[in-house]
Amino acid sequence: MKEILAELRERPGILGCMVTTTDGMVVASCLEKSLDDDVAAALVSSLLGGTSRLLEECGAPHMESLTLRASRGKILVTHLGNAYLVVVTDRHLDLVQGQLDIKSAAQQIKRLGRIHA
């Protein structure tokens, strides 16, 4: 899994990526040194918990992905079943190509058999 994340991190515009469990534990990480893995995983878990509850109330209980856009970059989250692939990007990421790269990485991670859809 670490190799898949390292390969994804090499794509243009991607600053780092990680796989976290739905309850905020780090499975594998390839984030910049300035980002704390545990803090990032906990924040993503908290954010996704609230988002999932809102989606359930709206009648759409299964989140596939989430994109947060900020002035200096994006955070893209892809649901893997019992975990999430979290990708931090700069503001110059080609979103279409980035999403294709992330989808490919997510499929590879699922094939490893450690993540259950």
SETORZA-75658 format. One record per residue: x, y, z negated of N, C-alpha, C, CB in turn. Coordinates in Angstrom, 1 decimal. Each point is the difference from the previous one (the first is absolute). Glycine has a CB too. Example, Ala and Ser with C-alpha at 12.3 -4.5 7.8 and 13.67 -1.06 7.14 Angstrom:
! SETORZA-75658
@n.px:13.2 n.py:-5.7 n.pz:-7.8 ca.px:-0.9 ca.py:1.2 ca.pz:0.0 c.px:0.9 c.py:1.2 c.pz:0.0 cb.px:-1.9 cb.py:-1.2 cb.pz:-1.2
@n.px:1.5 n.py:2.3 n.pz:1.9 ca.px:0.9 ca.py:1.1 ca.pz:0.0 c.px:-0.8 c.py:1.1 c.pz:-0.8 cb.px:1.2 cb.py:-0.6 cb.pz:2.2
END
This chain:
! SETORZA-75658
@n.px:0.8 n.py:-1.2 n.pz:0.0 ca.px:-0.8 ca.py:1.2 ca.pz:0.0 c.px:0.9 c.py:1.3 c.pz:0.0 cb.px:-1.8 cb.py:-1.3 cb.pz:-1.2
@n.px:2.9 n.py:1.2 n.pz:0.5 ca.px:0.9 ca.py:1.2 ca.pz:-0.1 c.px:0.5 c.py:0.3 c.pz:1.4 cb.px:0.7 cb.py:-0.7 cb.pz:-2.4
@n.px:-0.4 n.py:-0.3 n.pz:3.2 ca.px:0.5 ca.py:0.3 ca.pz:1.4 c.px:-1.1 c.py:0.6 c.pz:0.8 cb.px:1.5 cb.py:-2.0 cb.pz:-0.2
@n.px:-2.7 n.py:1.6 n.pz:0.1 ca.px:-1.1 ca.py:0.7 ca.pz:0.7 c.px:-0.1 c.py:1.4 c.pz:-0.4 cb.px:-1.3 cb.py:-2.2 cb.pz:0.2
@n.px:1.3 n.py:2.5 n.pz:-1.5 ca.px:-0.1 ca.py:1.4 ca.pz:-0.4 c.px:1.2 c.py:0.8 c.pz:0.5 cb.px:-1.2 cb.py:-0.8 cb.pz:-2.1
@n.px:2.4 n.py:0.2 n.pz:2.0 ca.px:1.2 ca.py:0.7 ca.pz:0.5 c.px:-0.1 c.py:0.4 c.pz:1.5 cb.px:1.4 cb.py:-1.2 cb.pz:-1.8
@n.px:-1.9 n.py:0.2 n.pz:2.5 ca.px:-0.2 ca.py:0.3 ca.pz:1.5 c.px:-1.0 c.py:1.1 c.pz:0.2 cb.px:0.6 cb.py:-2.4 cb.pz:0.5
@n.px:-1.7 n.py:2.4 n.pz:-1.2 ca.px:-1.0 ca.py:1.0 ca.pz:0.1 c.px:0.6 c.py:1.4 c.pz:-0.4 cb.px:-1.8 cb.py:-1.7 cb.pz:-0.5
@n.px:2.6 n.py:1.7 n.pz:-0.5 ca.px:0.6 ca.py:1.2 ca.pz:-0.5 c.px:0.9 c.py:0.7 c.pz:1.1 cb.px:-0.1 cb.py:-0.9 cb.pz:-2.4
@n.px:0.6 n.py:0.1 n.pz:3.3 ca.px:0.9 ca.py:0.5 ca.pz:1.0 c.px:-0.8 c.py:0.7 c.pz:1.2 cb.px:1.6 cb.py:-1.8 cb.pz:-0.6
@n.px:-2.9 n.py:1.6 n.pz:0.6 ca.px:-0.8 ca.py:0.7 ca.pz:1.0 c.px:0.0 c.py:1.5 c.pz:-0.1 cb.px:-1.5 cb.py:-2.1 cb.pz:0.1
@n.px:1.5 n.py:2.8 n.pz:1.0 ca.px:0.0 ca.py:1.5 ca.pz:-0.1 c.px:-1.2 c.py:0.5 c.pz:-0.8 cb.px:1.2 cb.py:0.1 cb.pz:2.2
@n.px:-0.8 n.py:0.8 n.pz:-3.1 ca.px:-1.0 ca.py:0.7 ca.pz:-0.8 c.px:-0.4 c.py:-0.7 c.pz:-1.3 cb.px:-0.9 cb.py:0.9 cb.pz:2.1
@n.px:1.4 n.py:-2.1 n.pz:-2.3 ca.px:-0.4 ca.py:-0.7 ca.pz:-1.2 c.px:1.1 c.py:0.2 c.pz:-1.1 cb.px:-1.3 cb.py:-1.8 cb.pz:1.4
@n.px:0.9 n.py:2.3 n.pz:-2.5 ca.px:1.0 ca.py:0.3 ca.pz:-1.1 c.px:0.2 c.py:-1.2 c.pz:-1.0 cb.px:-0.6 cb.py:2.4 cb.pz:0.3
@n.px:-0.5 n.py:-3.2 n.pz:-0.4 ca.px:0.1 ca.py:-1.2 ca.pz:-0.9 c.px:-1.3 c.py:-0.8 c.pz:0.0 cb.px:1.6 cb.py:1.3 cb.pz:-1.4
@n.px:-1.5 n.py:-2.5 n.pz:0.9 ca.px:-1.2 ca.py:-0.8 ca.pz:-0.1 c.px:0.1 c.py:-1.0 c.pz:-1.1 cb.px:-0.3 cb.py:0.3 cb.pz:2.5
@n.px:-0.8 n.py:-0.8 n.pz:-2.9 ca.px:0.0 ca.py:-1.0 ca.pz:-1.1 c.px:-1.3 c.py:-0.8 c.pz:0.0 cb.px:1.4 cb.py:1.5 cb.pz:-1.4
@n.px:-1.3 n.py:-2.7 n.pz:0.8 ca.px:-1.2 ca.py:-0.8 ca.pz:-0.2 c.px:-0.3 c.py:0.0 c.pz:-1.5 cb.px:0.5 cb.py:-1.5 cb.pz:2.1
@n.px:-1.7 n.py:1.8 n.pz:-2.4 ca.px:-0.4 ca.py:0.0 ca.pz:-1.4 c.px:-1.3 c.py:-0.9 c.pz:-0.2 cb.px:1.0 cb.py:2.3 cb.pz:-0.3
@n.px:-1.1 n.py:-2.9 n.pz:-0.9 ca.px:-1.2 ca.py:-0.7 ca.pz:-0.3 c.px:-1.2 c.py:1.0 c.pz:-0.2 cb.px:1.3 cb.py:-1.9 cb.pz:-1.0
@n.px:-2.5 n.py:1.4 n.pz:1.0 ca.px:-1.1 ca.py:0.8 ca.pz:-0.1 c.px:-0.1 c.py:0.7 c.pz:-1.4 cb.px:-1.2 cb.py:-1.4 cb.pz:1.6
@n.px:1.9 n.py:0.8 n.pz:-2.6 ca.px:0.1 ca.py:0.6 ca.pz:-1.3 c.px:1.2 c.py:0.8 c.pz:-0.3 cb.px:-1.3 cb.py:-1.9 cb.pz:-0.8
@n.px:2.1 n.py:2.2 n.pz:1.9 ca.px:1.1 ca.py:1.0 ca.pz:-0.1 c.px:1.4 c.py:-0.6 c.pz:-0.3 cb.px:-1.7 cb.py:1.5 cb.pz:-0.8
@n.px:1.9 n.py:-2.8 n.pz:0.9 ca.px:1.3 ca.py:-0.6 ca.pz:-0.2 c.px:0.8 c.py:0.0 c.pz:1.4 cb.px:-0.9 cb.py:-1.4 cb.pz:-2.0
@n.px:2.2 n.py:1.7 n.pz:1.9 ca.px:0.8 ca.py:0.0 ca.pz:1.2 c.px:0.3 c.py:-1.4 c.pz:0.4 cb.px:1.0 cb.py:2.3 cb.pz:-0.6
@n.px:-1.3 n.py:-2.7 n.pz:1.9 ca.px:0.4 ca.py:-1.3 ca.pz:0.5 c.px:1.4 c.py:0.1 c.pz:0.7 cb.px:-2.5 cb.py:-0.6 cb.pz:0.3
@n.px:2.6 n.py:1.6 n.pz:0.5 ca.px:1.3 ca.py:0.3 ca.pz:0.8 c.px:0.0 c.py:1.5 c.pz:0.3 cb.px:0.1 cb.py:-2.4 cb.pz:0.9
@n.px:1.0 n.py:2.9 n.pz:-0.8 ca.px:0.1 ca.py:1.5 ca.pz:0.3 c.px:1.2 c.py:0.3 c.pz:0.8 cb.px:-1.1 cb.py:0.4 cb.pz:-2.1
@n.px:0.9 n.py:0.6 n.pz:3.0 ca.px:1.1 ca.py:0.6 ca.pz:0.8 c.px:-0.3 c.py:1.5 c.pz:0.1 cb.px:0.3 cb.py:-2.2 cb.pz:1.3
@n.px:-0.4 n.py:2.8 n.pz:-2.5 ca.px:-0.3 ca.py:1.5 ca.pz:-0.1 c.px:1.3 c.py:0.7 c.pz:-0.1 cb.px:-2.2 cb.py:-0.4 cb.pz:-1.1
@n.px:2.2 n.py:1.7 n.pz:1.4 ca.px:1.1 ca.py:0.9 ca.pz:-0.3 c.px:0.4 c.py:-0.1 c.pz:-1.4 cb.px:-0.7 cb.py:1.5 cb.pz:1.9
@n.px:2.0 n.py:-1.3 n.pz:-2.2 ca.px:0.4 ca.py:0.0 ca.pz:-1.4 c.px:-0.6 c.py:1.1 c.pz:-0.9 cb.px:2.1 cb.py:-0.9 cb.pz:0.9
@n.px:-2.6 n.py:2.0 n.pz:-0.3 ca.px:-0.6 ca.py:1.0 ca.pz:-0.7 c.px:-1.5 c.py:-0.3 c.pz:-0.5 cb.px:1.4 cb.py:1.6 cb.pz:1.3
@n.px:-1.9 n.py:-2.7 n.pz:-0.7 ca.px:-1.4 ca.py:-0.5 ca.pz:-0.4 c.px:0.1 c.py:-1.1 c.pz:-1.0 cb.px:-0.9 cb.py:0.8 cb.pz:2.2
@n.px:0.3 n.py:-0.8 n.pz:-3.3 ca.px:-0.1 ca.py:-1.0 ca.pz:-1.0 c.px:-1.0 c.py:-1.1 c.pz:0.4 cb.px:0.7 cb.py:1.6 cb.pz:-1.8
@n.px:-0.3 n.py:-2.8 n.pz:2.0 ca.px:-0.9 ca.py:-1.1 ca.pz:0.5 c.px:-1.1 c.py:-0.2 c.pz:-0.9 cb.px:1.9 cb.py:-1.1 cb.pz:1.0
@n.px:-1.7 n.py:1.0 n.pz:-2.3 ca.px:-1.0 ca.py:-0.2 ca.pz:-1.0 c.px:-1.1 c.py:1.1 c.pz:-0.1 cb.px:1.6 cb.py:-1.4 cb.pz:-1.3
@n.px:-1.1 n.py:2.6 n.pz:1.4 ca.px:-0.9 ca.py:1.2 ca.pz:-0.1 c.px:-0.8 c.py:0.0 c.pz:1.3 cb.px:1.6 cb.py:1.3 cb.pz:-1.5
@n.px:-1.0 n.py:-1.5 n.pz:2.6 ca.px:-0.7 ca.py:0.0 ca.pz:1.3 c.px:-1.1 c.py:-1.1 c.pz:0.0 cb.px:2.0 cb.py:0.9 cb.pz:1.2
@n.px:-1.7 n.py:-2.1 n.pz:-1.6 ca.px:-0.9 ca.py:-1.1 ca.pz:0.0 c.px:-1.2 c.py:0.3 c.pz:-1.0 cb.px:1.9 cb.py:-1.6 cb.pz:0.5
@n.px:-1.6 n.py:2.2 n.pz:-1.6 ca.px:-1.1 ca.py:0.3 ca.pz:-1.0 c.px:-0.9 c.py:1.1 c.pz:0.6 cb.px:1.5 cb.py:-0.7 cb.pz:-1.9
@n.px:-0.9 n.py:1.7 n.pz:2.5 ca.px:-0.9 ca.py:1.1 ca.pz:0.5 c.px:-0.8 c.py:-0.6 c.pz:1.2 cb.px:1.7 cb.py:1.7 cb.pz:-0.7
@n.px:-1.2 n.py:-2.5 n.pz:1.5 ca.px:-0.7 ca.py:-0.6 ca.pz:1.2 c.px:-1.1 c.py:-0.8 c.pz:-0.6 cb.px:2.0 cb.py:0.0 cb.pz:1.5
@n.px:-1.8 n.py:-0.8 n.pz:-2.5 ca.px:-1.0 ca.py:-0.9 ca.pz:-0.6 c.px:-1.1 c.py:0.8 c.pz:-0.6 cb.px:1.7 cb.py:-1.7 cb.pz:-0.5
@n.px:-1.4 n.py:2.8 n.pz:-0.1 ca.px:-1.0 ca.py:0.9 ca.pz:-0.6 c.px:-0.9 c.py:0.6 c.pz:1.1 cb.px:1.5 cb.py:0.5 cb.pz:-2.0
@n.px:-0.8 n.py:0.0 n.pz:3.0 ca.px:-0.7 ca.py:0.7 ca.pz:1.1 c.px:-0.9 c.py:-1.0 c.pz:0.7 cb.px:1.9 cb.py:1.5 cb.pz:0.3
@n.px:-1.4 n.py:-2.7 n.pz:0.0 ca.px:-0.8 ca.py:-1.0 ca.pz:0.7 c.px:-1.1 c.py:-0.6 c.pz:-0.8 cb.px:2.0 cb.py:-0.5 cb.pz:1.3
@n.px:-1.8 n.py:0.5 n.pz:-2.6 ca.px:-1.1 ca.py:-0.5 ca.pz:-0.9 c.px:-1.2 c.py:0.9 c.pz:0.1 cb.px:1.6 cb.py:-1.0 cb.pz:-1.6
@n.px:-1.4 n.py:2.3 n.pz:1.5 ca.px:-1.1 ca.py:1.0 ca.pz:0.2 c.px:-0.6 c.py:0.0 c.pz:1.4 cb.px:1.1 cb.py:1.4 cb.pz:-1.7
@n.px:-0.2 n.py:-1.5 n.pz:2.7 ca.px:-0.5 ca.py:-0.1 ca.pz:1.4 c.px:-0.9 c.py:-1.2 c.pz:0.2 cb.px:2.1 cb.py:1.2 cb.pz:0.7
@n.px:-1.6 n.py:-2.3 n.pz:-1.2 ca.px:-0.8 ca.py:-1.3 ca.pz:0.1 c.px:-1.4 c.py:0.1 c.pz:-0.6 cb.px:2.2 cb.py:-1.3 cb.pz:0.1
@n.px:-2.2 n.py:1.9 n.pz:-1.3 ca.px:-1.3 ca.py:0.2 ca.pz:-0.7 c.px:-0.9 c.py:0.9 c.pz:0.8 cb.px:1.1 cb.py:-0.3 cb.pz:-2.2
@n.px:-0.6 n.py:1.3 n.pz:2.8 ca.px:-0.8 ca.py:0.9 ca.pz:0.8 c.px:-0.5 c.py:-0.7 c.pz:1.3 cb.px:1.3 cb.py:2.0 cb.pz:-0.9
@n.px:-0.5 n.py:-2.8 n.pz:1.5 ca.px:-0.4 ca.py:-0.7 ca.pz:1.2 c.px:-1.1 c.py:-1.0 c.pz:-0.3 cb.px:2.3 cb.py:0.3 cb.pz:0.9
@n.px:-2.2 n.py:-1.0 n.pz:-2.1 ca.px:-1.0 ca.py:-0.9 ca.pz:-0.4 c.px:-1.4 c.py:0.7 c.pz:-0.1 cb.px:1.8 cb.py:-1.4 cb.pz:-1.2
@n.px:-1.7 n.py:2.6 n.pz:0.5 ca.px:-1.3 ca.py:0.7 ca.pz:-0.2 c.px:-0.6 c.py:0.5 c.pz:1.4 cb.px:0.9 cb.py:0.8 cb.pz:-2.2
@n.px:0.0 n.py:-0.6 n.pz:3.2 ca.px:-0.5 ca.py:0.4 ca.pz:1.3 c.px:-0.4 c.py:-1.2 c.pz:0.9 cb.px:1.5 cb.py:2.0 cb.pz:-0.2
@n.px:-1.3 n.py:-3.2 n.pz:-0.4 ca.px:-0.4 ca.py:-1.2 ca.pz:0.8 c.px:1.1 c.py:-0.5 c.pz:0.9 cb.px:-2.3 cb.py:0.8 cb.pz:-0.1
@n.px:3.5 n.py:-0.4 n.pz:-0.1 ca.px:1.1 ca.py:-0.5 ca.pz:0.8 c.px:1.1 c.py:-0.5 c.pz:-0.9 cb.px:-0.5 cb.py:1.7 cb.pz:1.8
@n.px:0.3 n.py:-2.9 n.pz:-2.3 ca.px:0.9 ca.py:-0.5 ca.pz:-1.1 c.px:1.4 c.py:-0.4 c.pz:0.3 cb.px:-2.1 cb.py:-0.7 cb.pz:-0.9
@n.px:2.4 n.py:0.6 n.pz:2.2 ca.px:1.4 ca.py:-0.5 ca.pz:0.4 c.px:0.8 c.py:1.1 c.pz:0.7 cb.px:-1.0 cb.py:-2.3 cb.pz:0.1
@n.px:1.9 n.py:2.9 n.pz:-0.8 ca.px:0.9 ca.py:0.9 ca.pz:0.6 c.px:1.1 c.py:-0.7 c.pz:0.8 cb.px:-0.4 cb.py:1.6 cb.pz:-1.9
@n.px:0.6 n.py:-1.2 n.pz:3.1 ca.px:1.0 ca.py:-0.5 ca.pz:0.9 c.px:1.3 c.py:0.8 c.pz:-0.1 cb.px:-1.8 cb.py:-0.9 cb.pz:1.5
@n.px:1.6 n.py:2.2 n.pz:-1.5 ca.px:1.2 ca.py:0.9 ca.pz:0.0 c.px:-0.5 c.py:1.4 c.pz:-0.5 cb.px:1.1 cb.py:-1.3 cb.pz:1.9
@n.px:0.0 n.py:2.0 n.pz:-2.3 ca.px:-0.3 ca.py:1.4 ca.pz:-0.5 c.px:1.2 c.py:0.8 c.pz:0.4 cb.px:-1.3 cb.py:-0.8 cb.pz:-2.0
@n.px:1.0 n.py:2.0 n.pz:2.5 ca.px:1.1 ca.py:0.9 ca.pz:0.4 c.px:-0.2 c.py:1.3 c.pz:-0.7 cb.px:0.2 cb.py:-1.0 cb.pz:2.3
@n.px:0.8 n.py:1.4 n.pz:-3.1 ca.px:0.1 ca.py:1.3 ca.pz:-0.7 c.px:0.9 c.py:0.9 c.pz:0.8 cb.px:-0.5 cb.py:-1.0 cb.pz:-2.3
@n.px:0.0 n.py:2.2 n.pz:2.7 ca.px:0.9 ca.py:0.9 ca.pz:0.7 c.px:0.3 c.py:1.2 c.pz:-0.9 cb.px:-1.0 cb.py:-0.7 cb.pz:2.2
@n.px:2.2 n.py:1.1 n.pz:-2.2 ca.px:0.5 ca.py:1.1 ca.pz:-0.8 c.px:0.8 c.py:0.9 c.pz:1.0 cb.px:0.0 cb.py:-1.3 cb.pz:-2.2
@n.px:0.4 n.py:2.5 n.pz:1.7 ca.px:0.7 ca.py:0.9 ca.pz:0.9 c.px:1.4 c.py:-0.5 c.pz:0.4 cb.px:-1.2 cb.py:1.8 cb.pz:-1.1
@n.px:1.8 n.py:-2.7 n.pz:0.3 ca.px:1.3 ca.py:-0.5 ca.pz:0.3 c.px:0.1 c.py:-1.4 c.pz:0.4 cb.px:0.8 cb.py:1.7 cb.pz:-1.5
@n.px:-2.0 n.py:-2.4 n.pz:1.6 ca.px:0.1 ca.py:-1.4 ca.pz:0.4 c.px:-1.4 c.py:-0.7 c.pz:-0.3 cb.px:2.5 cb.py:0.0 cb.pz:-0.4
@n.px:-2.4 n.py:-1.3 n.pz:0.5 ca.px:-1.2 ca.py:-0.8 ca.pz:-0.2 c.px:0.3 c.py:-1.2 c.pz:-0.8 cb.px:-0.8 cb.py:0.7 cb.pz:2.2
@n.px:-0.2 n.py:-1.3 n.pz:-2.9 ca.px:0.1 ca.py:-1.3 ca.pz:-0.6 c.px:-1.1 c.py:-0.8 c.pz:0.6 cb.px:0.9 cb.py:0.9 cb.pz:-2.2
@n.px:-0.5 n.py:-2.0 n.pz:2.8 ca.px:-0.9 ca.py:-1.0 ca.pz:0.6 c.px:0.0 c.py:-1.3 c.pz:-0.8 cb.px:0.4 cb.py:1.1 cb.pz:2.3
@n.px:-1.6 n.py:-1.5 n.pz:-2.6 ca.px:-0.2 ca.py:-1.2 ca.pz:-0.8 c.px:-0.8 c.py:-1.0 c.pz:0.8 cb.px:0.1 cb.py:1.4 cb.pz:-2.2
@n.px:0.4 n.py:-2.6 n.pz:2.2 ca.px:-0.7 ca.py:-1.1 ca.pz:0.8 c.px:-0.3 c.py:-1.1 c.pz:-1.0 cb.px:1.1 cb.py:0.6 cb.pz:2.2
@n.px:-2.4 n.py:-1.0 n.pz:-2.2 ca.px:-0.4 ca.py:-1.1 ca.pz:-0.9 c.px:0.5 c.py:-1.3 c.pz:0.5 cb.px:-2.0 cb.py:1.3 cb.pz:-0.7
@n.px:2.6 n.py:-2.2 n.pz:-0.1 ca.px:0.6 ca.py:-1.2 ca.pz:0.4 c.px:-0.8 c.py:-1.2 c.pz:-0.6 cb.px:2.3 cb.py:1.1 cb.pz:0.2
@n.px:-3.3 n.py:-0.9 n.pz:-0.9 ca.px:-0.8 ca.py:-1.0 ca.pz:-0.7 c.px:0.1 c.py:0.2 c.pz:-1.5 cb.px:0.5 cb.py:-1.6 cb.pz:1.9
@n.px:0.5 n.py:1.0 n.pz:-2.5 ca.px:0.2 ca.py:0.3 ca.pz:-1.4 c.px:1.2 c.py:0.9 c.pz:-0.3 cb.px:-0.9 cb.py:-2.2 cb.pz:-0.5
@n.px:1.3 n.py:3.0 n.pz:1.5 ca.px:1.1 ca.py:1.0 ca.pz:-0.1 c.px:-0.2 c.py:1.1 c.pz:1.0 cb.px:1.5 cb.py:-1.8 cb.pz:-0.8
@n.px:-0.7 n.py:2.8 n.pz:0.8 ca.px:0.0 ca.py:1.1 ca.pz:0.9 c.px:1.4 c.py:0.2 c.pz:0.6 cb.px:-2.0 cb.py:1.1 cb.pz:-1.2
@n.px:2.0 n.py:-0.7 n.pz:2.4 ca.px:1.3 ca.py:0.5 ca.pz:0.7 c.px:-0.1 c.py:1.5 c.pz:-0.1 cb.px:0.3 cb.py:-2.1 cb.pz:1.5
@n.px:0.6 n.py:2.8 n.pz:-2.1 ca.px:0.0 ca.py:1.4 ca.pz:-0.2 c.px:1.2 c.py:0.6 c.pz:0.8 cb.px:-1.1 cb.py:-0.2 cb.pz:-2.3
@n.px:0.8 n.py:1.1 n.pz:3.2 ca.px:1.0 ca.py:0.6 ca.pz:0.8 c.px:0.0 c.py:1.5 c.pz:-0.2 cb.px:-0.2 cb.py:-1.9 cb.pz:1.7
@n.px:1.4 n.py:2.5 n.pz:-2.0 ca.px:0.2 ca.py:1.4 ca.pz:-0.1 c.px:0.7 c.py:0.5 c.pz:1.2 cb.px:0.1 cb.py:-0.2 cb.pz:-2.5
@n.px:-0.7 n.py:1.3 n.pz:3.1 ca.px:0.6 ca.py:0.5 ca.pz:1.3 c.px:0.3 c.py:1.5 c.pz:-0.1 cb.px:-1.3 cb.py:-1.8 cb.pz:1.2
@n.px:2.1 n.py:2.2 n.pz:-0.2 ca.px:0.2 ca.py:1.5 ca.pz:0.1 c.px:-1.2 c.py:0.6 c.pz:0.8 cb.px:2.6 cb.py:-0.3 cb.pz:-0.2
@n.px:-2.6 n.py:1.6 n.pz:0.4 ca.px:-1.1 ca.py:0.6 ca.pz:0.7 c.px:0.1 c.py:-0.2 c.pz:1.5 cb.px:-0.1 cb.py:1.7 cb.pz:-1.8
@n.px:1.2 n.py:-2.2 n.pz:2.3 ca.px:0.2 ca.py:-0.2 ca.pz:1.4 c.px:-0.4 c.py:-1.4 c.pz:0.6 cb.px:1.9 cb.py:1.7 cb.pz:-0.2
@n.px:-2.3 n.py:-2.5 n.pz:-0.7 ca.px:-0.4 ca.py:-1.4 ca.pz:0.4 c.px:-1.0 c.py:0.0 c.pz:1.1 cb.px:0.5 cb.py:-0.8 cb.pz:-2.3
@n.px:-0.3 n.py:0.1 n.pz:3.4 ca.px:-1.0 ca.py:-0.2 ca.pz:1.0 c.px:-1.0 c.py:-1.0 c.pz:-0.6 cb.px:1.7 cb.py:0.4 cb.pz:2.0
@n.px:-2.8 n.py:0.1 n.pz:-2.4 ca.px:-1.0 ca.py:-0.8 ca.pz:-0.7 c.px:-0.4 c.py:-1.2 c.pz:0.7 cb.px:-0.8 cb.py:2.0 cb.pz:-1.1
@n.px:0.6 n.py:-1.9 n.pz:2.4 ca.px:-0.5 ca.py:-1.2 ca.pz:0.8 c.px:1.1 c.py:-1.1 c.pz:-0.1 cb.px:-1.4 cb.py:1.5 cb.pz:1.5
@n.px:2.6 n.py:-1.1 n.pz:-1.1 ca.px:1.1 ca.py:-1.0 ca.pz:0.0 c.px:0.3 c.py:-0.5 c.pz:-1.5 cb.px:1.0 cb.py:1.1 cb.pz:2.1
@n.px:-1.1 n.py:-0.2 n.pz:-3.0 ca.px:0.2 ca.py:-0.4 ca.pz:-1.4 c.px:-1.0 c.py:-1.0 c.pz:-0.5 cb.px:1.0 cb.py:2.3 cb.pz:-0.4
@n.px:-2.2 n.py:-2.1 n.pz:0.8 ca.px:-1.1 ca.py:-1.0 ca.pz:-0.4 c.px:0.2 c.py:-1.3 c.pz:0.6 cb.px:-1.5 cb.py:1.9 cb.pz:-0.3
@n.px:2.0 n.py:-1.9 n.pz:1.6 ca.px:0.3 ca.py:-1.3 ca.pz:0.6 c.px:1.2 c.py:-0.7 c.pz:-0.7 cb.px:-0.8 cb.py:0.9 cb.pz:2.2
@n.px:1.8 n.py:-0.2 n.pz:-2.5 ca.px:1.1 ca.py:-0.6 ca.pz:-0.7 c.px:-0.4 c.py:-0.5 c.pz:-1.4 cb.px:1.5 cb.py:1.6 cb.pz:1.2
@n.px:-2.4 n.py:-0.9 n.pz:-1.9 ca.px:-0.4 ca.py:-0.4 ca.pz:-1.3 c.px:-0.9 c.py:-1.2 c.pz:0.1 cb.px:0.1 cb.py:2.4 cb.pz:-0.8
@n.px:-1.0 n.py:-2.4 n.pz:1.8 ca.px:-0.9 ca.py:-1.2 ca.pz:0.2 c.px:0.9 c.py:-1.2 c.pz:0.3 cb.px:-1.8 cb.py:1.5 cb.pz:0.9
@n.px:2.8 n.py:-1.4 n.pz:-0.1 ca.px:0.9 ca.py:-1.1 ca.pz:0.3 c.px:0.7 c.py:-0.5 c.pz:-1.3 cb.px:0.3 cb.py:0.9 cb.pz:2.3
@n.px:0.2 n.py:0.0 n.pz:-3.1 ca.px:0.7 ca.py:-0.4 ca.pz:-1.2 c.px:-1.0 c.py:-0.7 c.pz:-1.0 cb.px:1.6 cb.py:2.0 cb.pz:0.3
@n.px:-2.8 n.py:-1.4 n.pz:-0.4 ca.px:-1.0 ca.py:-0.6 ca.pz:-0.9 c.px:-0.3 c.py:-1.5 c.pz:0.5 cb.px:-1.0 cb.py:2.3 cb.pz:-0.4
@n.px:0.8 n.py:-2.5 n.pz:1.7 ca.px:-0.2 ca.py:-1.4 ca.pz:0.5 c.px:1.1 c.py:-0.9 c.pz:-0.4 cb.px:-1.4 cb.py:1.0 cb.pz:1.9
@n.px:2.7 n.py:-0.5 n.pz:-1.7 ca.px:1.1 ca.py:-0.8 ca.pz:-0.4 c.px:0.1 c.py:-0.4 c.pz:-1.5 cb.px:1.2 cb.py:1.1 cb.pz:1.9
@n.px:-1.6 n.py:-0.1 n.pz:-2.7 ca.px:0.0 ca.py:-0.2 ca.pz:-1.4 c.px:-1.1 c.py:-1.1 c.pz:-0.4 cb.px:0.9 cb.py:2.4 cb.pz:-0.4
@n.px:-2.0 n.py:-2.2 n.pz:1.0 ca.px:-1.1 ca.py:-1.0 ca.pz:-0.3 c.px:0.4 c.py:-1.4 c.pz:0.4 cb.px:-1.7 cb.py:1.8 cb.pz:0.4
@n.px:2.5 n.py:-1.9 n.pz:0.8 ca.px:0.4 ca.py:-1.3 ca.pz:0.4 c.px:1.0 c.py:-0.7 c.pz:-0.9 cb.px:-0.4 cb.py:0.8 cb.pz:2.3
@n.px:1.1 n.py:0.0 n.pz:-3.1 ca.px:0.9 ca.py:-0.6 ca.pz:-1.0 c.px:-0.7 c.py:-0.9 c.pz:-1.0 cb.px:1.5 cb.py:2.0 cb.pz:0.3
@n.px:-2.8 n.py:-1.8 n.pz:-0.4 ca.px:-0.7 ca.py:-0.9 ca.pz:-0.9 c.px:-0.1 c.py:0.4 c.pz:-1.5 cb.px:0.6 cb.py:-1.7 cb.pz:1.6
@n.px:0.1 n.py:2.8 n.pz:-1.9 ca.px:0.0 ca.py:0.5 ca.pz:-1.4 c.px:-1.1 c.py:0.9 c.pz:-0.3 cb.px:2.4 cb.py:-0.2 cb.pz:0.0
@n.px:-3.0 n.py:0.7 n.pz:1.1 ca.px:-1.1 ca.py:1.0 ca.pz:-0.1 c.px:-1.2 c.py:-0.7 c.pz:0.5 cb.px:1.5 cb.py:2.0 cb.pz:0.2
@n.px:-2.6 n.py:-2.1 n.pz:-0.9 ca.px:-1.2 ca.py:-0.6 ca.pz:0.5 c.px:-1.1 c.py:1.0 c.pz:0.4 cb.px:0.5 cb.py:-1.9 cb.pz:-1.6
@n.px:-0.9 n.py:1.7 n.pz:2.8 ca.px:-1.1 ca.py:0.9 ca.pz:0.5 c.px:-1.3 c.py:-0.4 c.pz:-0.5 cb.px:1.3 cb.py:0.4 cb.pz:2.1
END
